[in-house]
Amino acid sequence: MARFVAAASLVLTALSVALLVQNREVAGARDIFEPVSIVIAVCYPLVGAWAAEKGGRCRRIGPLLSVCACMSLAVLAEQYSRYEQVAGRGSLAVAGWVGWAGAWLAVPGLLLPRTLLVLLLPTGAPRSSGWRPVAVMLGVLVAVSTVATAADTATGAAHLAGSGAGAILGVPQPEGFARRLAVAVLLLGGPLALAGLIDGYRRSGPDERRSLGVCVVAGSFVVFGPVVTLPVPLWLYQAVGVAAVLAVAASIVAAASRDGFDLAPSRIDSLISAVVLHALMFAAVVATYLVVSSLVGALAAAGIVVMVAGLAWRYAARTVGAVVDRLGQGGKAYALLRELGQRLETTRPPTDALPDIAGTVASALHLPYVRVEVGHGDDITAAAEAGQVSGEPPVRIPMRYRSETVGWLSVAPARGVPLQPSVMGLLRAVADQAGVAAFAARSMKDLQRSREQLVTAREEEKARLSAHLHRDVKQDLTAVMLGMDAARNYLVAGNPDLGLKFLAEAKSCLQNARDDIRRLSRDLRPPALDELGLVGALQELARLFELAPDAPQLLVNLPDDRPQLSHALELAIYRIAQEGLCNVSDHTRAGRCELDLTVTEAFVRLTIVNDGAPWQRTAEGLGISLMRRCAEELDGEFNAGPTGQLGWLVQAKLPILRP
């Protein structure tokens, strides 16, 4: 409703200005132009619509400001009455009574901003309950003054209505009691309202004083400014009046912003779009009425326009609203996509693009909160956000790269301002464009994670080697040192038999250390891979497996030719086969086992399946973890699990990267 009042006030004021220009062009037109009335008719309804819908604690002052829209009716009525008089198109009955309506409609538009509005700044209620009777009294006085003006000007309106064509008598003006009452309300009500505002300022705390201080200054300006400037030229008096009106409006906006009023541009855009929509609709109704009235008469035109507007208003509002919204968003769409493209081109590395995406979308579309996530579910590899959630739940839009969802763009609209379909379409386009950056960021994070896993695996391997050297080789060497010392002592003491015995034991320890070092070297890089290749090394591994006691029957399916694979790929396949066969031997009672190696142009797949009972484990063992790590380090896939009621399957699929 407040939006419609503001839009109607704008349209009526525009018509008034058009009539004013027309009246000034006619010689002998005795009109008086009051710019303060125009400013009140335009400014206060707009601020009232803004405050009524989004003003928080200042919401209650919105209806009072909307009442000032009556000034637009008053100005239009006055100018239309003058237009009928100067046009001289016949009887002045319409001009007389229209001018009479403008005379009493102007009273609340002039008195309220200088009395009651000052007292109720900025929240729409007195700061103290003791001032509520004063507010009621001022409201009653304004109403009485309006009624008195209507009664006082009725005689002048009747006289004008009875005049003949061509008479230029002006518009009815209040005289006598009505005029004296209006002056008394201004002279007494204004200072009284200002006193109430100052009293509220003194009673308020430090935080509230910051907002009330602006209101006190504006209130003083609007109450005493016109009085002080009475002796000055007319143009200066009018300039002070206009400045006073604007000061009150500015004080409401300033106070409301410090009270938590959301001045987000999204709200401003929404309000502007709504006002433009209602202004266009109201202008269309007025234009239709003027056209129809010239054809069928004023009364019949009013009925026709009301009936058509009632039937077609909703559909027309939806159509015009879509056009207004599309016009408002077109430039934003181009600017947003262009700025986002420039950011993505200049940002390095890809992970730094996420904050740029969030910040660009939030600033361009005036959204209070934007979050960019890369990943799925709880596995979020990267995220960036801009702003804070305003209370509305965020809307999640998928970011895709080659039909794969690589992340999410979450946006939260401003409180009470839903996302329009055009904005949602623009956000989907942005999400598709940002999908490339999200995919790059995810790939970089995956690469970083792989490097960290590689470093961890290398350090674990070093720790294992260190433990092996300390536990086995060091003990053997220590035993050799002790045996040599004992042998020397016995030889010096003349007991060669015991000396030779300790020398033999030292030699045995040296052989054990040599075997440990050889075995350790073989584990680091199996010689069979260099000597026999992957196929030959797997055949040798299968032969050694079958030599073990109680080994199951092993069926080996290997390619006939020697595949050309990288050393890292061959080593990973060999390690997985080695650990898989070791697990079959240690943890199952299989009677039959099969090892299969398949090599294609794109991948190599190793499968080990046996008919033993499945492992009864609640967690993944060390052997499976080692095999899985070998596969994942090369971006491969690994699966291990039961094949049914009996049997166990180990399968690794590793990609072949060609140079």
C-alpha positions as CSV (number, residue, x, y, z in Angstrom):
1,M,0.0,0.0,0.0
2,A,2.8,2.4,0.9
3,R,4.4,1.8,-2.5
4,F,1.2,2.5,-4.3
5,V,0.7,5.8,-2.4
6,A,4.2,6.9,-3.2
7,A,3.8,6.0,-6.9
8,A,0.4,7.7,-7.1
9,S,1.9,10.8,-5.4
10,L,4.7,10.9,-8.0
11,V,2.2,10.7,-10.9
12,L,-0.2,13.3,-9.5
13,T,2.7,15.7,-8.8
14,A,3.9,15.2,-12.3
15,L,0.4,16.1,-13.7
16,S,0.4,19.1,-11.4
17,V,3.6,20.4,-12.7
18,A,2.3,19.9,-16.3
19,L,-0.8,21.9,-15.5
20,L,1.3,24.5,-13.8
21,V,3.4,25.0,-16.9
22,Q,0.2,25.2,-19.0
23,N,-1.3,27.8,-16.7
24,R,1.9,29.9,-16.7
25,E,1.7,30.1,-20.5
26,V,-1.7,31.6,-20.4
27,A,-1.7,35.4,-20.1
28,G,-3.4,36.7,-17.0
29,A,-3.2,33.4,-15.0
30,R,-3.0,34.4,-11.4
31,D,-1.2,31.4,-9.9
32,I,1.2,31.1,-7.0
33,F,3.8,28.4,-7.2
34,E,4.8,26.9,-3.9
35,P,7.8,24.6,-4.3
36,V,7.6,23.4,-0.7
37,S,4.3,21.7,-1.6
38,I,5.9,19.9,-4.5
39,V,8.8,18.7,-2.4
40,I,6.5,17.5,0.4
41,A,4.3,15.6,-2.2
42,V,7.3,13.8,-3.7
43,C,9.8,13.4,-0.8
44,Y,7.7,12.3,2.2
45,P,5.6,9.5,0.5
46,L,8.8,8.0,-0.9
47,V,10.5,8.0,2.5
48,G,7.3,6.8,4.1
49,A,7.1,3.8,1.7
50,W,10.7,3.0,2.4
51,A,10.3,3.2,6.2
52,A,7.0,1.4,6.3
53,E,8.4,-1.7,4.6
54,K,12.0,-1.8,5.7
55,G,12.5,0.6,8.5
56,G,12.7,-1.6,11.6
57,R,11.9,0.5,14.6
58,C,11.2,3.5,12.3
59,R,8.5,1.5,10.5
60,R,5.6,3.3,12.4
61,I,6.5,6.7,11.0
62,G,5.9,5.5,7.5
63,P,2.1,5.9,7.5
64,L,2.4,9.4,8.9
65,L,4.7,10.3,6.0
66,S,2.3,8.6,3.5
67,V,-0.5,10.9,4.7
68,C,1.5,13.8,3.3
69,A,0.7,12.4,-0.1
70,C,-2.5,14.4,0.2
71,M,-0.4,17.3,-0.7
72,S,-0.1,15.9,-4.2
73,L,-3.9,15.8,-4.5
74,A,-4.0,19.4,-3.1
75,V,-1.5,20.7,-5.7
76,L,-3.2,18.9,-8.5
77,A,-6.7,20.1,-7.5
78,E,-5.4,23.7,-7.3
79,Q,-3.7,23.6,-10.7
80,Y,-6.6,21.9,-12.3
81,S,-9.0,24.5,-10.9
82,R,-6.9,27.2,-12.4
83,Y,-6.6,25.4,-15.6
84,E,-10.4,25.2,-16.0
85,Q,-10.6,28.9,-15.3
86,V,-8.0,30.0,-17.8
87,A,-9.2,27.6,-20.4
88,G,-12.7,29.1,-20.3
89,R,-14.4,25.9,-21.6
90,G,-17.8,26.4,-20.0
91,S,-19.2,26.3,-16.5
92,L,-16.8,26.6,-13.6
93,A,-18.8,24.2,-11.3
94,V,-16.0,21.6,-11.5
95,A,-13.2,24.1,-11.1
96,G,-14.9,25.6,-8.0
97,W,-15.3,22.4,-6.1
98,V,-12.0,20.9,-7.2
99,G,-10.3,24.0,-5.9
100,W,-12.2,23.7,-2.6
101,A,-10.9,20.1,-2.2
102,G,-7.4,21.3,-2.9
103,A,-7.7,24.0,-0.2
104,W,-8.5,21.7,2.7
105,L,-6.3,18.8,1.5
106,A,-3.3,21.1,1.7
107,V,-3.8,21.7,5.4
108,P,-2.6,18.3,6.8
109,G,0.2,18.3,4.2
110,L,1.5,21.7,5.5
111,L,0.7,21.3,9.3
112,L,1.7,17.7,10.0
113,P,5.4,18.0,8.8
114,R,5.9,21.0,11.1
115,T,4.1,19.8,14.2
116,L,3.2,16.1,14.8
117,L,6.0,14.7,12.6
118,V,8.6,16.6,14.6
119,L,7.4,15.2,17.9
120,L,7.3,11.6,16.6
121,L,10.8,11.7,15.0
122,P,12.3,9.3,14.2
123,T,10.4,6.1,15.2
124,G,6.8,7.3,14.8
125,A,6.2,7.4,18.6
126,P,7.0,9.8,21.4
127,R,10.1,9.1,23.4
128,S,8.2,9.3,26.6
129,S,4.6,8.3,27.5
130,G,4.1,11.8,29.0
131,W,4.1,13.2,25.5
132,R,1.5,10.9,24.0
133,P,-1.4,13.3,25.0
134,V,0.5,16.1,23.3
135,A,0.7,14.0,20.1
136,V,-3.0,13.2,20.3
137,M,-3.7,16.9,20.8
138,L,-1.6,17.9,17.8
139,G,-3.3,15.3,15.6
140,V,-6.8,16.6,16.7
141,L,-5.8,20.2,16.1
142,V,-4.6,19.3,12.5
143,A,-7.9,17.5,11.9
144,V,-10.0,20.4,13.3
145,S,-8.0,22.9,11.2
146,T,-8.7,20.8,8.1
147,V,-12.4,20.6,8.8
148,A,-12.5,24.4,9.6
149,T,-10.7,25.1,6.3
150,A,-13.2,22.9,4.4
151,A,-16.1,24.8,6.0
152,D,-14.6,28.2,5.5
153,T,-13.8,27.7,1.8
154,A,-17.1,26.1,0.9
155,T,-18.6,29.6,0.3
156,G,-15.9,30.7,-2.0
157,A,-16.1,27.4,-3.9
158,A,-19.9,27.8,-4.4
159,H,-19.3,31.4,-5.6
160,L,-16.7,30.2,-8.1
161,A,-18.9,27.3,-9.3
162,G,-21.7,29.7,-10.0
163,S,-19.5,32.1,-12.1
164,G,-19.7,32.1,-15.8
165,A,-17.1,31.0,-18.3
166,G,-14.0,33.2,-18.6
167,A,-14.0,34.3,-15.0
168,I,-10.5,33.9,-13.4
169,L,-11.1,34.1,-9.7
170,G,-8.3,31.9,-8.4
171,V,-8.9,29.1,-5.8
172,P,-10.8,29.4,-2.5
173,Q,-8.5,30.4,0.4
174,P,-9.3,30.1,4.1
175,E,-10.3,33.2,6.0
176,G,-11.3,34.1,9.5
177,F,-11.3,31.4,12.1
178,A,-9.8,28.7,9.9
179,R,-6.8,30.8,9.0
180,R,-6.2,31.9,12.6
181,L,-6.4,28.3,13.8
182,A,-3.9,27.1,11.2
183,V,-1.5,29.9,12.2
184,A,-1.9,29.1,15.9
185,V,-1.2,25.4,15.3
186,L,2.0,26.3,13.5
187,L,3.2,28.9,16.0
188,L,2.3,26.8,19.1
189,G,2.4,23.2,17.9
190,G,5.8,23.4,16.2
191,P,7.7,24.6,19.3
192,L,5.8,22.2,21.5
193,A,6.6,19.3,19.3
194,L,10.3,20.4,19.2
195,A,10.3,20.6,23.0
196,G,9.1,17.0,23.2
197,L,11.8,15.9,20.8
198,I,14.5,17.6,22.8
199,D,13.1,16.1,26.0
200,G,13.4,12.6,24.4
201,Y,17.0,13.4,23.4
202,R,17.9,14.3,27.0
203,R,16.3,11.1,28.3
204,S,18.0,8.8,25.8
205,G,21.3,7.0,26.2
206,P,24.6,7.8,24.4
207,D,23.8,5.4,21.5
208,E,20.3,6.8,20.8
209,R,21.6,10.4,21.1
210,R,23.7,10.0,18.0
211,S,20.5,9.3,15.9
212,L,18.3,11.8,17.8
213,G,20.8,14.6,17.5
214,V,20.2,14.7,13.7
215,C,16.5,14.7,14.3
216,V,16.7,17.6,16.8
217,V,18.7,19.7,14.3
218,A,16.2,18.9,11.4
219,G,13.2,19.6,13.7
220,S,14.6,23.0,14.8
221,F,15.2,23.9,11.1
222,V,11.7,23.0,10.1
223,V,10.0,24.7,13.0
224,F,12.0,28.0,13.1
225,G,13.5,28.2,9.6
226,P,10.3,29.6,7.9
227,V,9.6,32.0,10.8
228,V,13.1,33.5,10.8
229,T,13.1,34.0,7.0
230,L,9.7,35.8,6.8
231,P,11.3,39.2,6.2
232,V,13.6,37.9,3.4
233,P,12.8,37.8,-0.3
234,L,10.3,35.1,-1.4
235,W,12.8,32.9,-3.2
236,L,15.0,32.6,-0.1
237,Y,11.9,31.9,2.1
238,Q,11.0,29.1,-0.4
239,A,14.5,27.7,-0.4
240,V,14.6,27.5,3.4
241,G,11.2,25.7,3.3
242,V,12.5,23.2,0.8
243,A,15.7,22.6,2.8
244,A,13.7,22.1,6.0
245,V,11.5,19.4,4.3
246,L,14.6,17.6,3.0
247,A,16.3,17.9,6.4
248,V,13.5,16.0,8.1
249,A,13.5,13.3,5.5
250,A,17.3,13.0,5.7
251,S,17.1,12.8,9.5
252,I,14.7,9.9,9.3
253,V,17.0,8.0,7.0
254,A,20.1,8.7,9.0
255,A,18.4,7.8,12.3
256,A,16.9,4.6,10.9
257,S,20.3,3.6,9.5
258,R,21.9,3.9,12.9
259,D,19.0,2.0,14.5
260,G,19.8,-1.0,12.3
261,F,18.0,0.1,9.2
262,D,19.2,-1.9,6.2
263,L,20.4,0.5,3.6
264,A,21.5,-2.4,1.3
265,P,21.3,-1.4,-2.4
266,S,19.2,-4.5,-3.0
267,R,16.4,-2.9,-0.9
268,I,16.8,0.4,-2.7
269,D,16.6,-1.4,-6.0
270,S,13.5,-3.3,-4.9
271,L,11.8,-0.2,-3.7
272,I,12.7,1.8,-6.8
273,S,11.3,-1.1,-9.0
274,A,8.1,-1.2,-7.0
275,V,7.6,2.6,-7.2
276,V,8.3,2.6,-10.9
277,L,5.9,-0.3,-11.4
278,H,3.1,1.4,-9.5
279,A,3.8,4.8,-11.1
280,L,3.5,3.3,-14.6
281,M,0.3,1.5,-13.7
282,F,-1.2,4.6,-12.1
283,A,-0.1,6.8,-15.0
284,A,-1.8,4.3,-17.4
285,V,-5.0,4.5,-15.4
286,V,-4.9,8.3,-15.5
287,A,-4.2,8.4,-19.2
288,T,-6.9,5.9,-19.9
289,Y,-9.4,8.0,-17.9
290,L,-8.4,11.2,-19.7
291,V,-8.9,9.5,-23.1
292,V,-12.2,7.8,-22.2
293,S,-13.6,11.0,-20.5
294,S,-13.1,13.0,-23.6
295,L,-15.3,10.5,-25.5
296,V,-18.1,9.4,-23.1
297,G,-18.0,11.9,-20.3
298,A,-16.3,12.1,-16.9
299,L,-18.8,9.9,-14.9
300,A,-19.1,7.1,-17.4
301,A,-15.3,7.2,-17.9
302,A,-14.7,6.7,-14.2
303,G,-17.0,3.6,-14.1
304,I,-15.3,2.1,-17.2
305,V,-11.8,2.7,-16.0
306,V,-12.5,1.4,-12.5
307,M,-14.1,-1.8,-13.9
308,V,-11.3,-2.5,-16.4
309,A,-8.6,-1.7,-13.8
310,G,-10.1,-4.1,-11.3
311,L,-10.2,-6.9,-13.9
312,A,-6.8,-6.4,-15.5
313,W,-4.7,-4.9,-12.7
314,R,-3.0,-8.1,-11.6
315,Y,-2.1,-9.3,-15.0
316,A,-1.0,-5.9,-16.1
317,A,1.1,-5.5,-13.0
318,R,2.8,-8.8,-13.6
319,T,3.6,-7.9,-17.2
320,V,4.8,-4.4,-16.5
321,G,6.8,-5.7,-13.4
322,A,8.6,-8.2,-15.6
323,V,9.5,-5.5,-18.1
324,V,10.7,-3.2,-15.3
325,D,12.7,-6.0,-13.7
326,R,14.2,-7.0,-17.0
327,L,15.3,-3.5,-17.8
328,G,16.8,-3.1,-14.3
329,Q,18.8,-6.4,-14.5
330,G,20.0,-6.3,-18.1
331,G,22.9,-3.9,-17.4
332,K,23.8,-5.7,-14.2
333,A,24.0,-9.0,-16.0
334,Y,26.5,-7.7,-18.5
335,A,28.5,-5.8,-15.9
336,L,28.6,-8.8,-13.6
337,L,29.7,-11.4,-16.2
338,R,32.3,-9.0,-17.6
339,E,33.8,-8.3,-14.2
340,L,33.7,-11.9,-13.2
341,G,35.5,-12.9,-16.5
342,Q,38.2,-10.3,-15.9
343,R,38.7,-11.5,-12.3
344,L,39.0,-15.2,-13.4
345,E,41.5,-14.3,-16.2
346,T,43.9,-12.4,-13.9
347,T,43.6,-14.5,-10.7
348,R,46.4,-16.9,-9.9
349,P,46.4,-19.5,-8.4
350,P,42.9,-20.9,-9.0
351,T,42.1,-21.2,-5.3
352,D,42.4,-17.4,-5.0
353,A,39.5,-17.0,-7.5
354,L,36.9,-18.3,-5.1
355,P,37.0,-15.1,-2.9
356,D,36.9,-13.0,-6.1
357,I,33.8,-14.9,-7.2
358,A,32.0,-14.4,-3.9
359,G,32.9,-10.8,-3.6
360,T,32.0,-9.9,-7.2
361,V,28.6,-11.6,-7.0
362,A,27.8,-10.0,-3.6
363,S,28.8,-6.5,-4.7
364,A,27.3,-6.6,-8.2
365,L,23.9,-8.0,-7.2
366,H,23.9,-6.3,-3.7
367,L,23.5,-9.6,-1.9
368,P,24.2,-9.6,1.9
369,Y,25.8,-13.1,1.8
370,V,27.5,-15.2,-0.9
371,R,29.4,-18.4,-0.3
372,V,31.4,-20.5,-2.9
373,E,32.0,-24.2,-2.0
374,V,34.1,-26.7,-4.0
375,G,33.4,-30.3,-3.2
376,H,30.4,-32.5,-2.3
377,G,28.6,-33.0,0.9
378,D,31.0,-32.9,3.9
379,D,34.0,-33.2,1.6
380,I,34.6,-29.4,1.1
381,T,38.0,-28.9,-0.4
382,A,37.8,-25.1,-0.6
383,A,35.4,-22.4,0.3
384,A,35.1,-18.6,0.3
385,E,32.4,-16.3,1.5
386,A,31.5,-12.6,1.4
387,G,29.1,-10.8,3.8
388,Q,26.9,-12.3,6.5
389,V,23.6,-14.2,6.5
390,S,20.8,-11.7,7.1
391,G,18.3,-14.3,8.4
392,E,16.9,-15.6,5.1
393,P,18.1,-19.2,4.3
394,P,20.7,-19.3,1.5
395,V,19.8,-20.6,-1.9
396,R,22.3,-23.2,-3.3
397,I,23.0,-23.3,-7.0
398,P,25.2,-26.0,-8.4
399,M,28.5,-25.1,-10.2
400,R,29.1,-27.5,-13.1
401,Y,32.1,-28.4,-15.3
402,R,31.3,-30.7,-18.3
403,S,28.0,-31.8,-16.7
404,E,29.8,-32.7,-13.4
405,T,28.8,-30.8,-10.2
406,V,32.1,-29.5,-8.8
407,G,30.8,-27.1,-6.2
408,W,27.9,-24.9,-5.0
409,L,27.2,-21.2,-5.1
410,S,25.1,-20.3,-2.0
411,V,23.4,-16.8,-1.9
412,A,21.2,-15.4,0.8
413,P,18.8,-12.6,-0.2
414,A,18.2,-9.5,1.9
415,R,15.6,-9.8,4.6
416,G,12.2,-9.5,3.0
417,V,13.5,-9.2,-0.6
418,P,13.1,-12.5,-2.4
419,L,15.3,-13.4,-5.4
420,Q,13.6,-12.5,-8.6
421,P,13.5,-15.1,-11.5
422,S,15.8,-12.9,-13.6
423,V,18.4,-12.8,-10.7
424,M,18.2,-16.6,-10.3
425,G,18.8,-17.0,-14.1
426,L,21.8,-14.6,-13.8
427,L,23.1,-16.6,-10.8
428,R,22.9,-19.8,-12.7
429,A,24.9,-18.3,-15.6
430,V,27.5,-17.1,-13.1
431,A,27.6,-20.6,-11.5
432,D,28.2,-22.2,-14.9
433,Q,31.0,-19.7,-15.6
434,A,32.5,-20.2,-12.2
435,G,32.5,-23.9,-12.6
436,V,35.7,-23.8,-14.5
437,A,37.5,-22.0,-11.7
438,A,35.9,-24.4,-9.2
439,F,37.1,-27.4,-11.1
440,A,40.6,-25.9,-11.3
441,A,40.6,-25.2,-7.5
442,R,39.4,-28.7,-6.8
443,S,42.1,-30.2,-9.0
444,M,44.8,-28.1,-7.3
445,K,43.5,-29.2,-3.9
446,D,43.6,-32.8,-5.1
447,L,47.1,-32.4,-6.3
448,Q,48.2,-30.8,-3.1
449,R,46.5,-33.6,-1.2
450,S,48.3,-36.2,-3.3
451,R,51.6,-34.5,-2.7
452,E,51.0,-34.5,1.0
453,Q,50.1,-38.2,0.9
454,L,53.2,-38.9,-1.1
455,V,55.4,-37.1,1.4
456,T,53.6,-38.9,4.3
457,A,54.2,-42.3,2.5
458,R,57.9,-41.4,2.0
459,E,58.3,-40.5,5.6
460,E,56.6,-43.7,6.7
461,E,58.9,-45.7,4.5
462,K,61.9,-43.9,6.0
463,A,60.6,-44.7,9.5
464,R,60.2,-48.4,8.5
465,L,63.7,-48.6,7.1
466,S,65.1,-46.9,10.2
467,A,63.3,-49.3,12.5
468,H,64.5,-52.3,10.5
469,L,68.1,-51.1,10.5
470,H,68.0,-50.4,14.2
471,R,66.2,-53.6,15.1
472,D,68.0,-56.2,12.9
473,V,71.2,-54.9,11.3
474,K,72.4,-52.9,14.3
475,Q,71.9,-55.9,16.6
476,D,73.8,-58.1,14.3
477,L,76.7,-55.6,14.1
478,T,76.7,-55.2,17.8
479,A,76.9,-59.0,18.2
480,V,79.8,-59.0,15.8
481,M,81.7,-56.4,17.8
482,L,81.1,-58.3,21.1
483,G,82.1,-61.6,19.5
484,M,85.3,-60.1,18.1
485,D,86.2,-58.7,21.5
486,A,85.6,-62.0,23.2
487,A,87.6,-63.9,20.6
488,R,90.6,-61.5,21.0
489,N,90.5,-61.9,24.8
490,Y,90.4,-65.7,24.6
491,L,93.2,-65.7,22.0
492,V,95.4,-63.5,24.2
493,A,94.6,-65.7,27.2
494,G,95.8,-68.8,25.2
495,N,92.5,-70.4,24.6
496,P,92.2,-70.6,20.8
497,D,89.2,-73.0,20.8
498,L,86.9,-70.5,22.4
499,G,88.4,-67.7,20.3
500,L,87.6,-69.6,17.1
501,K,84.1,-70.3,18.3
502,F,83.4,-66.6,18.9
503,L,84.9,-65.8,15.5
504,A,82.5,-68.3,13.9
505,E,79.5,-66.7,15.6
506,A,80.6,-63.2,14.6
507,K,80.8,-64.5,11.0
508,S,77.3,-65.8,11.2
509,C,76.0,-62.4,12.5
510,L,77.8,-60.7,9.6
511,Q,76.1,-63.0,7.1
512,N,72.7,-62.3,8.7
513,A,73.4,-58.5,8.4
514,R,74.3,-59.0,4.8
515,D,71.1,-60.9,4.1
516,D,69.1,-58.2,5.9
517,I,70.7,-55.5,3.8
518,R,70.1,-57.5,0.6
519,R,66.5,-58.1,1.5
520,L,66.0,-54.5,2.4
521,S,67.5,-53.4,-1.0
522,R,65.3,-55.9,-2.8
523,D,62.2,-54.4,-1.0
524,L,63.2,-50.9,-2.1
525,R,63.5,-51.9,-5.7
526,P,62.9,-55.5,-6.6
527,P,65.7,-56.6,-8.9
528,A,63.4,-58.8,-10.8
529,L,61.6,-55.8,-12.2
530,D,64.9,-54.5,-13.8
531,E,66.0,-58.0,-14.9
532,L,62.8,-59.7,-16.0
533,G,60.3,-56.8,-16.4
534,L,56.8,-56.7,-14.9
535,V,55.5,-59.9,-16.4
536,G,58.7,-61.9,-15.5
537,A,58.7,-60.4,-12.0
538,L,55.1,-61.5,-11.4
539,Q,55.9,-65.0,-12.7
540,E,58.9,-65.2,-10.3
541,L,56.6,-63.9,-7.5
542,A,54.0,-66.6,-8.3
543,R,56.8,-69.3,-8.3
544,L,58.0,-68.3,-4.8
545,F,54.3,-68.2,-3.6
546,E,53.7,-71.8,-4.7
547,L,56.9,-72.9,-2.8
548,A,55.3,-71.9,0.5
549,P,53.9,-74.7,2.7
550,D,50.1,-75.3,2.3
551,A,50.1,-72.8,-0.6
552,P,46.9,-72.9,-2.7
553,Q,46.9,-73.7,-6.4
554,L,47.8,-70.5,-8.3
555,L,46.5,-69.7,-11.8
556,V,48.4,-66.9,-13.5
557,N,47.0,-65.0,-16.5
558,L,49.6,-62.6,-17.8
559,P,50.0,-60.8,-21.2
560,D,52.4,-62.5,-23.7
561,D,54.4,-59.5,-24.6
562,R,56.2,-57.1,-22.2
563,P,54.1,-54.0,-21.7
564,Q,55.8,-50.6,-21.9
565,L,54.9,-49.1,-18.5
566,S,56.5,-46.5,-16.3
567,H,58.8,-47.6,-13.5
568,A,56.3,-46.1,-10.9
569,L,53.4,-48.1,-12.5
570,E,55.3,-51.3,-12.6
571,L,56.4,-51.0,-9.0
572,A,52.9,-50.2,-7.8
573,I,51.5,-53.3,-9.6
574,Y,54.2,-55.4,-8.2
575,R,53.7,-54.2,-4.7
576,I,50.0,-54.7,-4.8
577,A,50.5,-58.3,-6.2
578,Q,53.1,-59.0,-3.6
579,E,50.9,-57.8,-0.7
580,G,47.8,-59.4,-2.1
581,L,49.4,-62.9,-2.4
582,C,50.9,-62.4,1.0
583,N,47.4,-61.8,2.5
584,V,46.0,-64.9,0.7
585,S,48.8,-67.0,2.3
586,D,48.5,-65.4,5.8
587,H,44.7,-64.8,6.2
588,T,42.8,-67.3,4.2
589,R,42.6,-71.1,3.8
590,A,42.1,-70.9,0.1
591,G,42.4,-74.0,-2.1
592,R,42.6,-72.0,-5.4
593,C,43.8,-68.5,-6.3
594,E,43.9,-66.6,-9.5
595,L,46.2,-63.7,-10.5
596,D,45.2,-61.8,-13.6
597,L,46.9,-58.8,-15.3
598,T,45.2,-56.9,-18.1
599,V,46.9,-54.1,-20.0
600,T,45.1,-51.8,-22.4
601,E,46.0,-48.5,-24.0
602,A,44.3,-46.5,-21.2
603,F,44.8,-48.6,-18.1
604,V,46.3,-51.6,-16.4
605,R,44.2,-53.8,-14.1
606,L,45.4,-56.3,-11.6
607,T,43.0,-58.9,-10.1
608,I,43.7,-61.4,-7.3
609,V,40.7,-63.6,-6.4
610,N,40.7,-66.7,-4.1
611,D,38.0,-69.1,-2.9
612,G,39.0,-68.8,0.8
613,A,36.6,-67.6,3.6
614,P,36.3,-63.8,3.8
615,W,38.2,-62.0,6.4
616,Q,36.4,-61.3,9.6
617,R,37.6,-57.7,10.1
618,T,35.7,-54.7,11.3
619,A,38.3,-52.2,10.0
620,E,40.7,-52.1,7.1
621,G,44.0,-53.8,7.8
622,L,47.5,-52.5,7.2
623,G,48.0,-54.6,4.0
624,I,44.8,-53.3,2.3
625,S,45.8,-49.8,3.4
626,L,49.2,-50.2,1.8
627,M,47.7,-51.5,-1.5
628,R,45.1,-48.8,-1.6
629,R,47.8,-46.2,-1.1
630,C,49.9,-47.6,-3.9
631,A,46.9,-47.3,-6.3
632,E,45.7,-43.9,-5.2
633,E,49.1,-42.3,-5.4
634,L,48.9,-42.9,-9.2
635,D,45.2,-41.7,-9.4
636,G,44.1,-45.3,-9.6
637,E,41.1,-47.2,-8.2
638,F,41.3,-50.0,-5.6
639,N,38.7,-52.4,-4.4
640,A,39.0,-55.2,-1.8
641,G,36.1,-57.3,-0.4
642,P,34.3,-60.6,-0.4
643,T,33.0,-62.0,-3.7
644,G,30.1,-63.8,-2.1
645,Q,29.7,-66.4,0.6
646,L,33.2,-67.7,-0.1
647,G,36.1,-66.0,-1.7
648,W,37.9,-62.6,-1.6
649,L,38.7,-60.2,-4.4
650,V,41.5,-57.6,-4.6
651,Q,41.4,-55.4,-7.7
652,A,43.5,-52.4,-8.7
653,K,42.9,-50.3,-11.8
654,L,45.6,-47.7,-12.6
655,P,45.6,-45.3,-15.6
656,I,48.4,-45.2,-18.1
657,L,49.6,-41.7,-18.7
658,R,51.1,-41.3,-22.2
659,P,53.7,-38.5,-22.8
